[in-house]
């Protein structure tokens, strides 16, 4: 059963001011990034950091804007964001990025990701994720 959208007026990738948000500006690497999806660092020797779509790798946070290679986007590293679930999980689950950059259950601290603040009943549910929560 699909999860109820608790914030229908909030778009994917928009933050919900439930906690003090922390974001950092990053340069978009090859392949671009999508607002509301997890991103990971691609090059630790650049500043600002270069980010790419996270895939199943550890994430830095979630993109706050969509961008193509060379753009600068803000990355939410701590805060609550509306995201598209990559599968079903329960409220309170630790989440990580799946291969398509969406939250799925099973994350650990080293994966980045965050915590689900509500259940996702199925793939594609729009849910609140506390990005960066341990």
Helices and strands as residue ranges (DSSP letters): E 15-16, E 22-28, E 38-43, E 50-53, E 61-63, E 72-84, E 94-97, E 103-105, G 109-111, E 114-116, E 126-131
